[in-house]
Amino acid sequence: MPFERQILSAIFALTAIFIVKKILYPSDKKDRKVIPGLKAKSCQQGNLEDLEKAGSLQEFLTELHKKFGDVASFWLGAQYVVSIASPDLFKEFEAVFNRPKCLFMLFEPLIGAKSIQYANDEDGKSRRKEYDRSMAHSAIHQYIKAFTEASLQLVESIVEEESKGIKTHPITKLVAAYALKVDLICLFGAVENDDIISNFRENYHVCWTEMESRLGGSFPEPGSDREKMFLKSLQSLQSFVSQMVKKRREEEDLFPENHKLIDSLISHSPDVETLISDAISFVVGGFHTTSASLSWTFYFLAKYPQFQERVFREIQEVVGSDEFSLEKRVEVCYILNKCSMKRLESARLRHMLRASADEDIALQDHVNQAGTRCVGIGVTFQNPNFFPKPTTSILTASNLGNTNEIAAFQPFGIGKRICPGYRFANAEAVVCVATIIRKFRLSLAEGQDIRKVYGLVTHPSNEIFITVEVR
C-alpha cells in the first residue's frame, strides 16, 4: 500500500506539473492557434489585388490589423508573410539577424544584387561588423563639424533669399540638399564642389522615381526611353562611387583614425560589385529617410508653434550660443525625440522590421513557423493600445515620454538588424533642426494642402513652403 500510494502521488504530481505548464507556458505548436489573415486569391498573385485596392502597403496593413489584430498574415505573391503591429512582439525578433530577400527585391536594380540589404548569415554579419565601425557612437564626433557647417550654410541661403525679398522657402528641397551633401561628404570623404553633389542628386532623383513607380506596379518596357534614362542615371551614381574610391585609394593615409564608411568598403568588400552595391545602399538608406524625416519635422514644428517654442527653449538651455559637441548632441536628440515623436508618428514616416527566423517564434498565442517572412511596419502607430488617437493626438505634459509610445516608436528597426546608421541619422537631423530653430521662428506659408504619400518612405504630397522670422 505505501508503494501504491507513492506511485499515485508521483502520478498526481506529474499531472499537476503538466497542467501548470500548459497554463503558464503554452509553447507547444499544437497549443497555439493558426495565425489569422487573408487567404490568397491566386497562387501567383496572392493578395496583391487587395494591396493595390488599398493604395499602398501601409494602408493595406492598417486595414489588415484592424480586422485580424496584432498578428496577421497575407500573401505577397506566392510568398506567405506574417505582419506584426505591437512593440511587445518586436522583442521576439531582437536576436534574429537574417532577413527575407523577397520583400525588397524590387529595389535590386538600384542597389544591386550583392547589396548588404540581401546579405545573411556569416557574410551579412561580417559586413555589418566592419561597416558599423564608421557608424559607432565613438565615430559620430568626427561628423558633427560637417553637420554644423552644412546647417549654417542652409541658414545663410535662407537669409540671402530673404534679403532678395523672397519670403517663402521650399524646406523639403532645402533639407534634401542638406541631407545628401552631408551623407556624401561624411561617408565618402571630401567632395570637390557642390556641382558634383547637384549632379548626383539629379541622377538619384531619376532612379528613385523609377523605383517608386515600380513599387506602385508600373514597370518600363525593355529598351524603352524610360528604362534607358534609369540605366543612364544609375551608371552616373555608380561612376561617382568608383571615382570616390579611386581618389581615396590614392591618398597616403588610407586608414586614418577617423575611419569612414569608404575605408570599410575598400578594405572589406570582396569585389567591386559588392563595394558599389553597398555604397549606394547606404546613400539610399541615409539620404531619403533623413530628408523625409526633416521635412515632416519642420512641417509639424511650423504647424504647431507652441511645441516649436518649447523645443527652442529646451535647446537653448542645453546648447546656448555654443557649438555642438557630441555630449550636447545627445541631450538635444533626447529633447527633439520627445517633442517631435507625437507628430512624426502621425506622419507614419517609416518603420519596418523584416525578419526570417531559423526557428519557430511564439507570437502571443500563435506560432510563427521557422522560415516564415515577418514584417513589422508603421501600422504600430495606428494601434489604439499605444496611440488612442494616432492621427489627431497632440503632445501634452501628461503624455510626453509615455513608455508604451516610446517602445512603439522605433523608426530604425530593432535588434541585430537595426539600421547601421541610426546614430549618424539622429545626429544629422538633430544638428540641422536645432540650428534652424535657434536662428528662425518658423510658420507655414498660407494656402498649402500637404498630405501623406505612402511609398517605401512616407513623403509630402507637395513641396512644403515655410516663412521665417529671425529670432
N, C-alpha and C positions, 0 to 999 in steps of 0.2 A: 504493500500500500504506500509506504513512504516513497518508493521508487516511482510508482504510478503518479503520485502527487507531484513529484519533481518533473516528470515528463509533461504533465498537464500545465504546470507552472511555466515551464520553458516555452511550450506552445503558445500559452496566453501572452507571455512577454514578447515573443517574436511577432505575434499577430498585432499587438499594441504598437510595437515599433513600426511595423509595416503601415498601419493605418495613419499614425502620426506623420510618417514620411510622406505618404500620399497627400495629406492635408497641407503640410508645410512646404514640401518640396515636390510639387507635381512636375518633375522634369522629364519623365519618360515620354517618348514621342506619342505613344498611344493615349496618353493622358491629355494631350494638347489638341486644340482644335485646328482644323484646316484654316489657313489664312483666308479671310473673306476678300472678295473682289469681283472684278468683271470677268466674264467668260470671253474667250477670243471669238471674234466674229468670223474669222477665217484663219487657216493655218499660216498663210503668208503675211496677212495684214495685221492680225491680232486686233488691237483696239485703236489702230491708227486713225480709223474713221471717226471714233469718238474724240480722239485728241484733236483732230482737225476741226471738228464742230465746236469744241471748247474754245479754240482760238490760239492756245499756247499750252505748253506742258504745265506751266504754273497754274493756269486756270483749270486745266483738266484735273490736276491732282487736288486742287482745292475742293472741287466737287466730289471727287473720289472719296476723300477723307470725311466729308460731311455725311456721305452715305454709309461708309463702312467703318469709320472710327480711326484710331491712331495707327493701326496696322492694316494695310490694304494692298491688294495685288492687281496687276493688269498685265497685258501682253503688248510689248513693244515689238511689233512684227512677230517673228517666231520666238522671241525671247521672253521668258517669264520673268517679271520684275516685281519685287516687293517694295512698297513705299512706306516710310515711317514718318510720323508727324508728332513726335514727342521727344523732348530732350532727355527724358529718362531712358528712352530706348537707344539713343545715340551712344550711351555709355557702353552698350553691349559690343560696339564696334571699335572701341578705343584701341584694342590690341591688334586689330585686323590691318594688315598692310596691303594685301593685294586688292586690286580694284578691277571691275569689269571693263573690258576694252570696248564693248559694243556700244555703250551709251554715248561715247564721244568719237566714234569712228567717222562721223560726218565731217569732223574738222581735220581729218588726216591730210587732205590736200594742202592745208595751210601749214600745219605744224610738223608734218612728216611722219612716216610710219615708225621711225625709231625714236619718237619723242618720249620723254620721261613720263608723259601722261599715260602711256600704254605699258610702261615697264613694271614688271612684278618680280617677286622672289628676290634672289640674290642680286640680280642685275639692277633692279629698281632700288633696293636697299643701299647698295654701294654707291650708286649715283647720288641718291639723296644725302647720304652721309658726307660726301665730298662737297656737293653744292651748298649744303647747309652752312658750311664754314663762312661763306661770304654773306650769309643772312642771319647769323647768330647775334644774340644780344650784344656781345663784345665787339662785333663788327659794325654795328649801326652808327657808332660815334663818327666814323670816317665819312658818313654820308650827310650828316647834319648841316655842314657848311654848304654843300651843294643845294640842299633843300632850301636853306635860308636865302642864299643868293638868288635862286630861281624865283622864290616867292617875292622877294624885294623887286625883282625885275617885273613881275606881274603887277605889283603895286605901282611902279613907275610908269608902266604902259597905261594904266587907268588914269593916273594923274595927268599924263601927257594928253590923253584923249579929252579929259575934262578941260584942259587949257585951250583946246581947239573948239570948245563949245559942244562936244559930243557928250550927252548926258545919260545915255543908256548903253550898257556894256554887256556883250554876249558871254556870260560867265561859263557856259558849257564849253564854248570854243576856247576860252582862255585857260580853263583848268585842264582841258585835254592837251593843249600845247605844253603846259607846265608839267603834267604827268609824264608825257613822252620824253621831254627833254631830260628830266632828272633820271628817268629809267635808263635811257641810253648812256648818259654820262656816268652814272654810278655803276651800272652793270658791265659796261664795255670799255670804260675809260674816256679820256678827253675826246670830244667831237669837235672837229676843226671850226665849224661855223654853223649858224642857225639855218642856212640854206640846206645843208645836208639833213638836218632834222625835219625841215619842212617837206623835203622830198620824200623822206621815209614816211612821214605822216600821210601824205597823199597816196602813196602806194599801199600803205597799211589800210587806209580807208576803203580802197577798191577791194582789197582781199577780204576785209571784214564784212563789207556789204554783201559780197558774194556768199560768204558763209551764212549770214543771216537769211539770205534768200533761200538757200538750200535747207536751212532749218525750217523754213516755212513751206517747204515742199516744192520749190521752184528750182529746177536744175537746168544748166545750159546744154544745148546740143553740142555734141563733139565737133570741134573745128569751128564753132560759131565765133562771132566777134566778141561776144561776152566771155567765152572761155579763153580766147586769146588775150583779152585785156587782163583777166585774172592771172594767167600764167606769166604775162609780162611784168605785172606788179610784184608777183611772188618772186620772180627772178631778181628783181631790184632789191627786195628785202634780203634775200639770200646773199646777194653780192655785197650789201652793206656789212653783213656779219663776216663774210670772208675777208673784206678789207680791214675790219677792225682786228681780226685775228692775226692777219699778216703784220699789221702795224705793231700789235702787242708783242709778237714774237721777235720783232727787230729791236725791241727795247732791251737794254742791258740788264736791268733789274726785272726779270720776268716774274719772279715770285716774291713780291715785297711783303713787308709786314702788314700793310693794308691790302689784304687779299680780296680781289674782286671776282665776280662770277666768271668773267672771261678767263681768269687764271685757272679756275677749276675745270672749265670746258676744255682748255688746251691740254691740261695735264691728265685728265681722266677720260675724255672721250676716245673710244676705240677707233673711230674713223670720222672723216669729215662730215658724212651724212648725219651721224648722231650729234655731232657738235652743232651743226646748223639747226637741226630739229629742236634741240634743247634750248638753244639761244632764242629762237623765235617763240618757243613755248613760254619762256619766261617773260618776254615782251608782251605777248598776248595776255598772260595771266596778270601781269603787273599794270600795264597801261590801261586796258579797257575797264577793268573793275574799279581801279582807283579814280579814273576820270569820272565815271558814273557816280561813284560814291561822293566825290567832291561836288558834283553838280547838284545832287539831291540835298547834300548838307547845306550848301549855300542857299538853295531854294527854300528849305524849311526854316533856316535862320532868318532869312529875309521876310518870310511869310509870318513868322511869329516873333515879333520884336522883343517881347518880354523875355523869351529864352535867349535871344541874341545878346541882350544886355546882361543877363545872368552869366552867360559864357564869358563875355568881355570882362566883367568884374572879377571872376574867379581866375581868369588867365592873367590879369594884371597883378593879382595877389601873388601868383607864382613866379611870373617872369619879370613883371615890371618893365623897365626900359632896357634890360639886359638882353644879350643874345641867348639863343637856345643852347643848353648843354644837354647831354644825354639824360641826366637826372631830371632836369626841368621838363624835358620832352615827355618823360614817363608820367610826371604829375599832370601835365596838360592833357595827355592822352586819356588819363582817368576822368578828368573833368568833361572832355568832349564826348567820351564814350557814354557817360551818364546822361548828358544833356541832349545829345542828338539821337540816342538809341531809339527813343519812343517814336521819333519821326522817321528815321531810316527804316524801321521795321515796317511801317505802313507803306513805304515805297517797295518793300519786298525786293531789295536790291539783288542779292544773290545768296543762296545758301544751299549748298549741295554736298551731301556725303555720298560717295559711291564706294561700294564695298562688295567683295565676293569672298566670303569666308570659306576656309577649308573644312570647317566642322559645323555641325548643327548649332544654331544660336536660338536661345529662348527669347521670344518677344511677347511679353505679357503671358497670356495663356495659349499662345501659338508657338509653333516651332518653324524657324527658317532653315530649310534644308541646306546642307553643305553645297556650295557652288551656286546657290541662287543669287542673282544680282539684286542688290539692295540699293535703294536711293532714298536719301532724306533731302528735302528741299525747303524753300521758303514758306511752304504751307504751314510750317510750325508757327509762323507769325499769325496765322488765321485760326489757331487752336484756341477756342474760348476758355479752356482751362488755364491758359497762360496770358492771353490777351482778350479780356472780355469784350472790348470794342476796338478791334485791331485797326480799323481804318479811320476812326474818329477820336481815339484817345489822345489826351493832352497831358503833358508832363505836369505833375504836381509834386509838392514836397512829400506827400504821403506815398506815392508810388515810385519815386525816383530810386533806382537801385534795387528794385524788387528781385529777390534771389531767383524765383522761377523765370522771370523775364530775362535775366542775365544768362541763365542756363540755356534758354531757348534762342538767344541771340548769339549765334556762332557763325558769323559770315565767312570765316576762313576754314570751316570744317573742324574736325576733331581728330584726336588720336595720332597714330603714326603717319597718317597721310594728310595731316593738316597742311595747308598751303605753306610751302617753304619760305615764302616772302612775306608772311603776315607781320612780322616786326618791321620790316622795311616799309611795307604799305602803310602801316599805322603811323610811323614817323613821318613819312612823306606827306600824308594827308593832314596830320596834326600841325606840322610846321606851317603848311600853306594856310589852313583855316585860321590859326592863331595870328599869323602875320597880317592877313586881310582884315580880320575883326579888330585888331589893335589899331589899324590905320583908318578904317571906314566904318560908318554905320550904314547897313545895307537895307534896301527896300526893293520890292518887286515893281518893275515897270507896269503901268496900268494896261488893261486890255488883253492879258495873256490867258490862254487856255492850255494849261500844262497837264497832260495825262500820262499815265504809265504805259509804256510799250514793253511787252514781255518778249525777251529773246533769251539768249544764254545769259545776258545781263539785262536787268530792267533799266531802260533809259527813258529820258523825257521825250514826249511826242514832238516837241518843237524846241528850238533854241530858247534858253531861259535868259531873259534880259533883266538886269538889275540897275538900280540907280544908287549912287553913293553920296554920303556926306562925310567930309573929313572930320575926324574926331579932334 
